Amino acid sequence: MIRLPLLALLLSGFTLLVPVVASAQLEAPTRLPEVDPGPMEPDLRDESMDPVDDAAYAEDVPEEDAPAAEDASSEDADEAPRAPARNVRAAESAPANGRTPAAASPPPVDEPTVITPRPVTLSPVLAPRVTDADLEALWNRWRQARATNDRDAAAAALKELRTLRVELAATDLEPLSVGFLREAAVRRRAGDMAGAVRLAEVAVELSPGLPYARFELAELYALEKPGDVSRTLGQVRQALATLAQDARYRRPALADLGALVLLTWGATAVLLMGLFFLRKLRYALHDFHHLLPRVVSRWQSLVLGLLLLSLPWVLGLGVLPALLVMLATVSLYLSRKERVVAAVLVAGVGLLPLAAGQLARVTAFAGTPAEDVYLLERGGLSAEEARARVLARMESRSATFAEVLSLAYFESRRGLLEEARTHFKAASALKSSDARLLTRFGNTLVALGDPEGAALLYVQASQSAPDLAAPHYNLAQVVRRRAKTLPDSEVGKELDRAATAMASAQALDGTLLVRDPPPEDRLLLNLLLLAPQLGESDWLPLADGTGAGRQVETQVSRWLLPGLPPGPMASAGAAALAVLLALWGFSGDRLKAAKVCERCGRAVCVRCDPELGIGSKQCGQCVNVFSRRGLVPQQLRARKQLQVDRHQAWTGRVAYALGAVLSGAGHVASGVPVRGALYAFGFLFALAAVLLHQGLVRGPYGEAPLYLKLAPAALLLLGVHLLSLRGLRRLRRGE
């Protein structure tokens, strides 16, 4: 009797345990819901895990068994703390009657964590749409405020202008800076030096790459505080550095410098060749008399010879034919050094058209596609006009990769995002693996709301150019923003990825250590992300000066050789002819050409005096008077000596006079042609720099100060002239 009730009690206990085991088997969590809480694929889904079946099962559980089910669920929750949310709802939906089972009360159970994305709203990345007209409107507003003496409105307009330049990532606003410089000049004339300095500083701030603004500021600094030399010299040094590094300002300066060199070469050749011709003409006319019949007197042969020599000038054959005629006339009577110097100078004049055309080609910039890329990269005023020209070349399918890339970059900075995306794709069709293209395109995608595509482009850019910091930095910014929207389980991994990318960027570019992103309330694209710039080597080859070079070559050739068609053959032929004439001069001994008597300067002619040897350096009179003693009476000897002294004195005075007028000319007249040619070239170059200080090619937005041009040229002119006179004096004294 006792054993039967005990057996029934045990059986009823086992009956209570059956639902608990079943519930544990049905609600066991899996890894898939933890990783992806979304719906599972149909072929991988287990019907026993359907939320509807869970709810139905919970309804079929008896009331007295509900606490046991809760106990089993709590045990499973301890083993897997991140159970799916539907298990919690199924357990809460089980009916309960408030009765406690016979077993002890279960311990309190912690609710499982639910994985849901963070409800974070990211600030949009802004790309304000601004045009050149908007910038000009700000400038006009500032001018109106200044005209009405409204200081607050003027300060507000100037502040907005500064802010807008930074937000547009425009490096220079040159037209506005020129306007501020003109206002500074007005203030300077009115005596307000402090106001002029402030306006010039604004001009430099708006266009740090405009060298003429820095020159003007340096001049105002010098006038305001003459003792502060370091401040003035600092601006001059930065202006000169910009002038030398920026192709837009460097190329016109090089064109002016090259033009001065070529002009000086031509002037040196004409003057020295004319000096050679005048010194040796009498000997050429002497030999010309021997070519005519004996019945022709010397004055007749002299007139006939001068008429023949004047034909190039009378017929208007040009400068180069005249120089060649002069070289052919006196080549036999020049010394070896004089002949070489004359040939080099005349041959250089023959090559001047080619040199001038090449100079125009290598210094061309304005009006070329390179200037359009330059303007688009800087993003300032006048860039919209460059954009129109590039679009026209794109329609004609003549635009290059650099042009299309700069066009898209300019549009992205000005808020034309859809146009920028289209043109970035067009640029990728020309060159798809360029890291700068990928980085800039990624920035545009960020502004368009596609950070995932941007991150992919940044990764490709960093792989294409590992030494480029911009893609690493931009990737770090994008990943950090994305981490704010991820659940806690994913935040750490994303932040580690962002930190790694930022560390790589800072290792490549140390300036990024102190760079701060813009505030969240105004998250601007141009300030948040970096955009690598195109180097000068990428767009400078687009400065095609072929047309300008051909035009300059034609003009110079028509001036030097008006009777011949312009071209390299004419210039090369003239230079070759000059060399042949110089070589012909070495045959003077075989042709029995007259020489210069080293004592009296008369012609040493073996035709007139057959007793003289071919290598004689003195005329027949000097030989009889000074070499053959006792042959000539003392009275005639003294008369000849007086003649020699007058000749030497006259030669010295002429040399000093020529040296005083033209440095180096005295050396040439004294028989030192190489040193004289160098002195003459330096003197004429400095003189041309002083006289032509305005230059042949005007730079954009102004020119260097006058003192900066005249001071070095004047110092060079004075130094060369003094050194030439000193050397000439020593030469005439025989030192």
C-alpha positions in Angstrom: 0.0 0.0 0.0 2.8 2.4 0.7 4.8 1.6 -2.4 2.0 2.3 -4.9 1.5 6.0 -3.9 5.2 6.5 -4.0 5.4 5.1 -7.5 2.6 7.3 -8.7 4.3 10.4 -7.3 7.5 9.5 -9.1 5.6 9.0 -12.4 3.9 12.3 -12.1 7.3 14.0 -11.5 8.7 12.5 -14.8 5.6 13.7 -16.5 6.4 17.3 -15.4 9.9 17.1 -16.8 8.9 16.2 -20.4 7.8 19.7 -21.6 10.9 21.2 -20.1 13.2 19.1 -22.1 11.2 19.7 -25.3 11.2 23.5 -24.7 15.0 23.4 -24.3 15.4 21.6 -27.5 13.2 24.0 -29.4 14.7 27.2 -28.1 18.4 26.5 -28.3 20.1 29.5 -30.0 22.3 29.2 -33.1 25.2 31.4 -34.5 23.3 32.5 -37.5 20.7 34.7 -35.7 23.6 36.3 -33.7 25.5 37.3 -36.8 22.6 38.2 -39.1 19.3 38.9 -37.2 17.4 39.2 -40.5 15.3 36.5 -42.2 17.1 33.3 -43.1 17.2 31.6 -46.5 14.2 29.2 -47.1 16.4 26.2 -47.6 18.4 26.8 -44.4 15.4 27.6 -42.2 14.1 25.2 -39.5 10.4 25.2 -39.1 10.7 24.5 -35.5 12.3 28.0 -35.0 9.4 29.8 -36.7 8.0 32.5 -34.3 4.5 31.5 -35.1 5.1 27.9 -34.0 6.7 29.2 -30.8 3.7 31.2 -30.0 1.3 28.3 -30.7 3.4 26.0 -28.6 3.3 28.5 -25.8 -0.5 28.5 -25.9 -0.6 24.7 -25.6 1.5 24.6 -22.5 -0.6 23.9 -19.3 -0.8 26.7 -16.8 0.9 24.7 -14.1 3.8 23.9 -16.4 4.6 27.6 -17.4 7.0 28.2 -14.5 8.9 25.0 -15.4 9.2 26.3 -19.0 10.5 29.6 -17.7 13.1 27.8 -15.6 14.3 25.8 -18.5 14.6 29.0 -20.7 16.6 30.7 -18.0 19.1 27.8 -17.9 19.5 28.0 -21.7 19.9 31.8 -21.4 22.8 31.3 -19.0 24.5 29.1 -21.6 23.7 31.5 -24.5 23.2 35.0 -23.1 22.3 36.4 -26.6 19.1 34.5 -27.4 16.9 35.8 -30.2 14.2 38.3 -29.3 11.4 36.0 -30.4 12.3 33.5 -27.6 11.7 36.2 -25.0 8.4 37.1 -26.5 7.3 33.4 -26.5 8.2 33.0 -22.9 6.4 36.1 -21.9 3.2 35.0 -23.8 2.9 31.8 -21.8 -0.2 32.0 -19.5 0.4 32.0 -15.8 -2.1 31.6 -12.9 0.1 33.0 -10.2 0.7 29.6 -8.5 4.1 28.5 -7.5 5.1 24.9 -8.2 6.1 22.6 -5.5 9.8 22.9 -6.3 11.9 25.7 -5.0 11.6 29.2 -6.6 14.1 29.7 -9.5 16.8 32.4 -9.2 16.2 35.8 -11.1 17.0 35.6 -14.8 18.8 38.5 -16.7 17.1 39.5 -20.0 19.1 38.7 -23.1 20.8 41.5 -25.2 19.1 42.4 -28.4 21.3 43.4 -31.4 19.8 46.3 -33.2 21.5 49.1 -35.2 22.0 52.4 -33.4 19.4 55.0 -34.2 22.1 57.6 -35.2 21.5 60.2 -37.8 24.7 61.3 -39.4 25.2 64.9 -40.5 25.2 65.2 -44.2 28.4 66.0 -46.1 27.7 69.4 -47.7 29.0 70.6 -51.1 27.8 74.2 -51.4 27.0 75.3 -54.9 28.8 78.6 -55.6 29.6 80.4 -58.8 32.0 83.1 -59.8 29.1 85.5 -59.8 28.6 84.9 -56.1 32.2 85.8 -55.4 32.0 88.9 -57.5 28.8 89.9 -55.6 30.6 89.7 -52.3 33.3 91.9 -53.7 30.8 94.4 -55.0 29.1 94.4 -51.6 32.4 95.1 -49.9 33.1 98.0 -52.3 29.6 99.5 -51.7 30.1 99.2 -48.0 33.4 101.0 -48.2 32.0 103.7 -50.4 29.3 104.4 -47.8 31.7 104.1 -44.9 29.7 101.1 -43.5 32.4 99.4 -41.6 30.3 96.6 -40.2 28.9 95.6 -43.6 32.4 95.8 -45.1 33.8 93.6 -42.4 30.9 91.1 -42.8 31.4 90.9 -46.5 35.2 90.5 -46.2 34.7 87.8 -43.5 32.2 85.9 -45.8 34.6 86.2 -48.7 37.5 84.7 -46.7 35.2 81.9 -45.4 33.9 81.1 -48.9 37.4 80.9 -50.3 38.4 78.3 -47.7 35.2 76.4 -48.1 35.6 76.2 -51.9 39.2 75.1 -51.5 40.2 77.9 -53.9 43.9 78.5 -53.6 43.9 82.0 -55.1 41.3 84.7 -56.0 43.7 86.8 -58.2 41.1 89.3 -59.6 39.8 90.2 -56.2 43.3 90.5 -54.8 44.2 93.0 -57.6 41.1 95.0 -56.7 42.3 95.1 -53.1 45.7 96.2 -54.2 44.1 99.1 -56.2 42.2 100.1 -53.1 45.5 100.0 -51.2 47.1 102.3 -53.7 44.2 104.8 -53.2 44.8 104.6 -49.5 48.5 105.1 -49.9 48.0 108.2 -52.0 45.6 109.6 -49.4 48.3 109.1 -46.7 46.5 106.3 -44.9 49.5 103.9 -44.8 48.0 101.6 -42.1 44.9 101.2 -44.2 46.9 100.5 -47.3 48.9 97.8 -45.5 45.7 96.1 -44.2 44.2 96.0 -47.7 47.4 94.6 -49.2 47.5 92.0 -46.5 43.9 91.0 -47.4 45.1 90.7 -51.1 47.9 88.4 -50.1 45.5 86.4 -47.9 43.1 85.9 -50.7 45.9 85.0 -53.2 49.0 83.7 -51.5 50.3 82.5 -54.9 50.2 86.0 -56.5 53.8 87.3 -56.4 52.9 90.8 -57.3 50.6 91.1 -54.3 53.6 90.2 -52.1 55.8 92.7 -53.9 53.3 95.4 -53.2 53.0 94.4 -49.6 56.7 94.4 -49.2 56.9 97.9 -50.5 54.2 99.1 -48.1 56.0 97.4 -45.2 59.2 99.3 -46.1 57.3 102.6 -46.2 55.4 102.0 -43.0 58.4 100.7 -40.9 61.7 101.2 -42.7 63.6 99.7 -39.8 61.8 96.3 -40.0 63.9 94.9 -42.8 63.2 91.3 -42.0 59.4 91.7 -42.6 60.0 93.4 -45.9 62.6 90.9 -47.1 60.4 88.0 -46.1 57.7 89.1 -48.5 60.2 89.7 -51.2 61.7 86.3 -50.7 58.3 84.6 -50.9 57.4 86.6 -54.0 60.5 85.6 -55.8 60.0 81.9 -54.7 56.5 82.0 -56.1 57.7 83.7 -59.3 60.2 80.9 -59.8 58.0 78.0 -58.9 54.7 78.9 -60.5 54.6 78.2 -64.3 52.0 80.9 -64.9 54.4 83.6 -63.8 57.7 81.9 -64.4 57.2 81.4 -68.1 56.6 85.0 -69.0 59.7 86.0 -67.0 61.8 83.4 -68.8 60.4 84.6 -72.1 61.5 88.2 -71.3 64.9 86.9 -70.2 65.4 84.8 -73.3 64.3 87.6 -75.5 66.9 89.9 -73.9 69.6 87.3 -74.5 68.7 86.8 -78.1 68.4 90.5 -78.7 71.8 91.1 -77.0 73.4 88.4 -79.2 72.2 90.1 -82.3 73.3 93.6 -81.2 76.7 92.2 -80.1 77.2 90.5 -83.5 76.2 93.7 -85.5 78.4 96.0 -83.4 81.5 93.9 -83.2 81.2 92.7 -86.8 80.9 96.4 -87.8 84.0 97.2 -85.8 86.0 94.3 -87.5 84.8 95.6 -90.9 85.8 99.2 -90.3 89.3 98.2 -89.0 90.1 95.8 -91.8 88.3 97.5 -94.7 91.3 99.5 -96.0 93.3 96.3 -96.5 90.4 94.6 -98.3 90.2 97.6 -100.6 93.9 97.5 -101.2 93.7 93.9 -102.4 90.6 94.8 -104.4 92.7 97.4 -106.4 95.0 94.6 -107.5 92.1 92.7 -108.9 91.3 95.6 -111.3 93.2 96.6 -114.4 96.3 98.8 -113.8 94.7 101.7 -115.6 92.2 102.0 -112.7 93.4 104.4 -110.1 93.1 103.8 -106.4 90.4 106.3 -105.8 88.3 104.7 -108.5 88.8 101.2 -107.1 87.9 102.6 -103.7 84.6 104.1 -104.9 83.8 100.9 -106.8 84.5 98.7 -103.8 82.3 100.8 -101.5 79.5 100.7 -104.0 79.7 96.9 -104.2 79.8 96.6 -100.4 76.7 98.8 -100.0 74.5 96.6 -102.2 73.0 94.5 -99.4 71.8 97.6 -97.6 70.6 99.3 -100.8 68.7 96.3 -102.1 67.2 95.6 -98.6 68.5 92.1 -98.3 68.3 92.2 -94.6 70.7 92.2 -91.6 72.1 88.7 -92.0 73.2 89.1 -95.7 74.9 92.3 -94.8 76.8 90.6 -91.9 77.8 87.8 -94.2 79.1 90.2 -96.8 81.2 92.0 -94.2 82.6 88.8 -92.9 83.5 87.7 -96.4 85.2 91.0 -97.0 87.5 91.1 -94.0 87.8 87.4 -93.1 91.2 87.2 -94.9 92.6 90.1 -92.8 91.4 89.0 -89.3 93.5 87.2 -86.8 92.6 83.7 -85.9 90.8 84.7 -82.7 89.0 87.5 -84.4 87.9 85.2 -87.2 86.5 82.6 -84.7 84.7 85.3 -82.7 83.2 86.8 -85.9 82.1 83.4 -87.2 80.4 82.5 -83.9 78.6 85.8 -83.7 77.3 85.7 -87.3 76.4 82.0 -87.2 74.4 82.7 -84.0 72.5 85.5 -85.8 71.7 83.0 -88.5 70.2 80.7 -85.9 68.3 83.4 -84.1 64.9 82.6 -85.9 65.1 79.0 -84.7 66.1 80.1 -81.2 63.4 82.7 -81.0 60.7 80.2 -82.2 61.9 77.5 -79.7 61.8 80.1 -76.9 58.2 80.9 -77.7 57.4 77.2 -77.7 58.9 76.4 -74.4 57.6 79.5 -72.6 54.0 79.6 -74.0 51.3 79.3 -71.3 48.5 81.8 -71.8 45.7 80.5 -74.0 46.8 76.8 -73.8 45.0 73.8 -72.3 47.7 73.9 -69.5 46.3 77.3 -68.4 42.8 75.8 -68.2 44.0 72.9 -66.1 45.9 75.4 -63.9 42.8 77.5 -63.3 40.5 74.5 -62.7 43.0 73.1 -60.1 43.1 76.4 -58.3 39.4 76.7 -58.3 39.3 80.5 -58.2 37.8 83.1 -60.4 38.0 82.7 -64.2 37.8 78.9 -63.7 34.3 78.8 -65.1 35.6 80.2 -68.4 38.2 77.4 -68.4 35.5 74.9 -67.7 33.6 76.0 -70.8 36.7 75.6 -72.9 37.4 72.1 -71.6 33.8 71.1 -72.2 34.1 72.3 -75.8 37.3 70.2 -76.2 35.5 67.2 -74.7 32.7 67.6 -77.3 35.4 67.5 -80.0 37.1 64.5 -78.3 40.4 66.4 -78.0 40.5 66.8 -74.2 43.2 65.0 -72.3 43.0 63.1 -69.0 44.4 66.0 -67.0 41.8 68.3 -68.4 38.8 66.0 -67.7 40.1 65.2 -64.2 40.5 68.9 -63.3 37.1 69.7 -64.7 35.4 67.0 -62.6 37.4 68.1 -59.5 36.4 71.8 -60.0 32.7 70.8 -60.4 32.8 68.7 -57.2 34.1 71.6 -55.2 31.5 74.0 -56.6 28.6 71.6 -55.8 28.0 70.2 -59.3 28.1 66.7 -58.0 26.2 64.9 -60.8 28.3 66.6 -63.4 31.4 65.8 -61.5 30.4 62.1 -61.3 29.8 62.0 -65.1 33.2 63.6 -65.8 35.0 61.4 -63.3 33.7 58.4 -65.2 34.9 60.0 -68.5 38.3 60.5 -67.0 38.4 56.9 -65.8 37.8 55.8 -69.4 41.1 57.5 -70.3 43.1 56.4 -67.3 41.3 54.2 -64.8 44.1 53.3 -62.3 45.2 56.8 -61.4 45.2 57.2 -57.6 44.3 60.9 -57.8 41.2 60.2 -59.9 40.1 57.4 -57.5 40.5 59.6 -54.5 38.7 62.6 -55.9 35.9 60.4 -57.3 35.5 58.8 -53.8 35.1 62.3 -52.3 32.3 63.0 -54.7 30.6 59.7 -53.9 30.7 60.6 -50.2 28.9 63.9 -50.9 26.4 61.9 -53.0 25.6 59.6 -50.1 27.6 56.5 -51.2 30.3 56.0 -48.6 30.6 52.3 -49.4 31.6 53.0 -53.0 33.9 55.8 -51.8 35.6 53.4 -49.4 36.2 50.9 -52.2 37.8 53.6 -54.3 40.0 54.8 -51.5 41.3 51.2 -51.0 42.0 51.0 -54.7 43.8 54.3 -54.7 46.0 53.3 -51.7 46.9 50.2 -53.6 47.7 52.1 -56.8 49.8 54.7 -55.0 51.0 53.5 -51.6 52.9 56.7 -50.9 49.8 58.9 -51.2 48.3 59.9 -47.9 45.0 61.3 -49.0 43.2 57.9 -49.7 44.2 56.6 -46.2 43.0 59.7 -44.5 39.7 59.8 -46.4 39.1 56.2 -45.7 39.7 56.8 -42.0 37.1 59.6 -42.0 34.5 57.4 -43.9 35.0 54.4 -41.6 34.7 56.6 -38.5 31.4 58.0 -39.7 30.1 54.5 -40.5 31.1 53.2 -37.1 28.6 55.6 -35.4 25.7 53.6 -37.1 27.0 50.1 -36.2 26.0 48.0 -33.2 28.4 47.7 -30.3 29.8 44.4 -31.5 31.0 45.9 -34.7 32.2 49.3 -33.5 35.6 48.2 -32.2 36.6 46.5 -35.4 35.6 49.6 -37.5 37.4 52.0 -35.2 40.6 49.8 -35.4 40.4 50.0 -39.2 40.0 53.8 -39.1 42.9 54.1 -36.7 45.1 52.0 -38.9 44.2 54.1 -42.0 44.8 57.3 -40.1 48.2 56.1 -38.8 49.2 55.3 -42.4 48.1 58.7 -43.6 50.0 60.5 -40.8 53.1 58.5 -41.4 53.1 59.6 -45.0 52.2 63.2 -44.3 53.2 64.6 -40.9 51.0 67.7 -41.3 47.9 65.5 -40.8 48.8 65.2 -37.2 47.5 68.7 -36.5 44.6 68.6 -39.0 41.2 68.8 -37.5 38.0 67.8 -39.4 35.2 70.5 -39.7 32.5 70.7 -37.1 29.5 68.3 -37.4 27.0 71.1 -37.8 28.6 72.2 -41.1 30.4 69.2 -42.5 31.8 70.5 -45.8 33.2 68.1 -48.4 36.2 70.3 -49.3 37.2 70.6 -45.6 36.5 67.0 -44.5 38.3 65.1 -47.1 41.7 65.5 -48.9 42.1 65.7 -52.6 45.6 65.1 -54.1 46.7 67.8 -56.5 47.9 67.3 -60.0 51.6 68.1 -60.3 53.0 70.6 -62.7 54.6 67.7 -64.7 51.0 66.4 -65.4 49.6 69.4 -67.1 52.6 71.5 -68.2 53.1 69.5 -71.4 49.7 70.7 -72.4 51.2 74.2 -72.9 51.6 73.8 -76.6 53.3 76.8 -78.1 53.8 75.3 -81.6 51.7 78.0 -83.2 53.3 80.9 -81.3 56.7 79.5 -82.0 56.1 79.2 -85.7 54.8 82.8 -85.8 57.7 84.2 -84.0 60.2 82.3 -86.1 58.6 83.7 -89.2 58.7 87.2 -88.0 62.4 87.1 -87.0 63.3 85.3 -90.2 61.6 87.9 -92.3 63.6 90.6 -90.5 66.9 88.9 -90.9 66.4 87.2 -94.2 63.5 89.1 -96.0 64.4 87.6 -99.4 64.2 84.0 -98.4 61.3 81.8 -97.3 61.3 81.3 -93.5 62.3 78.0 -92.2 65.1 76.0 -90.6 66.9 75.4 -93.9 67.4 79.2 -94.4 68.7 79.7 -90.9 70.9 76.7 -90.9 72.3 77.6 -94.4 73.2 81.1 -93.2 75.0 79.7 -90.1 76.9 77.2 -92.3 77.9 79.9 -94.7 79.3 82.0 -91.8 81.4 79.0 -90.8 82.7 78.5 -94.4 83.6 82.1 -94.7 85.6 81.9 -91.5 87.4 78.8 -92.8 88.1 80.6 -96.0 89.9 83.3 -94.1 92.6 80.8 -93.1 93.8 80.7 -96.7 95.1 84.3 -96.6 98.7 83.4 -97.0 98.1 81.3 -100.1 96.1 84.1 -101.6 98.8 86.6 -100.8 96.3 88.8 -98.9 97.6 92.0 -97.4 98.4 92.2 -93.7 98.6 94.9 -91.1 102.0 96.4 -90.3 102.6 96.0 -86.6 104.4 99.4 -86.5 102.7 101.9 -88.6 99.5 100.1 -89.6 100.1 100.2 -93.4 99.3 97.3 -95.6 101.9 94.6 -95.8 101.5 93.5 -99.5 103.9 91.2 -101.3 102.4 92.4 -104.6 103.4 95.9 -104.0 106.8 94.9 -102.5 108.0 91.6 -103.9 111.1 91.7 -101.6 108.9 91.1 -98.5 108.4 87.6 -97.4 104.9 86.0 -97.1 105.2 85.9 -93.3 106.4 89.4 -92.9 104.7 91.5 -90.2 106.1 94.9 -91.3 105.6 96.9 -94.4 108.4 97.7 -96.8 109.0 101.2 -95.3 109.3 99.9 -91.8 111.7 97.1 -92.9 114.0 99.6 -94.7 113.9 102.1 -91.8 114.0 99.9 -88.7 115.5 96.6 -89.9 118.0 97.6 -92.5 120.2 100.1 -90.7 122.1 102.7 -92.6 119.9 102.3 -95.7 117.7 105.3 -94.9 118.9 108.7 -93.8 118.5 109.8 -90.3 116.0 112.5 -91.2 113.7 110.0 -93.0 114.1 107.6 -90.1 113.0 110.2 -87.6 110.0 111.1 -89.8 109.0 107.5 -90.0 109.3 107.1 -86.2 107.1 110.1 -85.7 104.6 108.5 -88.0 104.7 105.3 -86.0 104.2 107.2 -82.8 101.2 109.1 -84.1 99.7 105.8 -85.3 100.2 104.1 -81.9 98.8 107.2 -80.0 95.8 107.4 -82.4 95.1 103.7 -81.9 95.2 104.1 -78.1 92.8 107.0 -78.1 90.4 105.3 -80.4 90.5 102.2 -78.2 89.8 104.2 -75.1 87.0 106.1 -76.9 85.4 102.9 -78.1 85.7 101.3 -74.6 84.1 104.3 -73.0 81.1 104.1 -75.4 80.8 100.3 -75.5 82.4 98.0 -73.0 84.6 95.5 -74.8 84.9 97.5 -78.0 88.3 98.8 -76.9 89.5 95.3 -76.3 88.4 94.3 -79.8 90.2 97.3 -81.3 93.4 96.4 -79.3 93.4 92.8 -80.6 91.8 91.0 -77.7 88.5 89.9 -79.3 87.4 87.1 -76.9 87.5 89.2 -73.8 86.1 92.2 -75.7 83.1 90.1 -76.9 82.3 89.0 -73.4 82.4 92.5 -72.0 80.3 93.7 -74.9 77.7 91.1 -74.4 77.4 91.7 -70.7 77.2 95.5 -71.2 74.6 95.3 -73.9 72.5 92.8 -72.0 72.4 95.1 -68.9 71.6 98.1 -71.2 68.8 96.2 -72.9 67.4 95.2 -69.5 67.3 98.9 -68.4 65.8 100.2 -71.6 63.3 97.4 -72.0 62.4 97.1 -68.4 58.7 96.7 -69.3 59.4 93.4 -71.0 58.2 91.9 -74.2 55.7 89.4 -72.5 53.4 90.8 -69.9 52.6 88.6 -66.9 49.0 88.2 -65.7 47.7 90.6 -63.1 50.7 92.9 -63.0 54.5 92.8 -63.1 57.4 93.0 -60.8 58.3 96.3 -59.3 60.4 98.7 -61.3 63.1 98.9 -58.7 63.4 95.1 -58.7 64.1 95.2 -62.5 66.3 98.3 -62.7 68.4 97.9 -59.7 70.1 94.6 -60.7 70.4 95.7 -64.4 72.0 99.1 -63.4 74.4 97.3 -61.0 75.4 94.9 -63.8 75.8 97.7 -66.3 78.0 99.8 -64.0 80.1 96.8 -62.9 80.8 95.5 -66.4 81.7 99.0 -67.7 84.1 99.7 -64.8 85.8 96.3 -65.2 86.1 96.8 -69.0 87.8 100.2 -68.6 90.1 98.8 -65.9 91.1 95.9 -68.1 91.6 98.2 -71.1 93.9 100.5 -69.2 96.0 97.5 -68.1 96.0 96.2 -71.7 97.2 99.5 -73.2 99.9 99.8 -70.5 101.2 96.3 -71.3 100.4 94.8 -67.9 
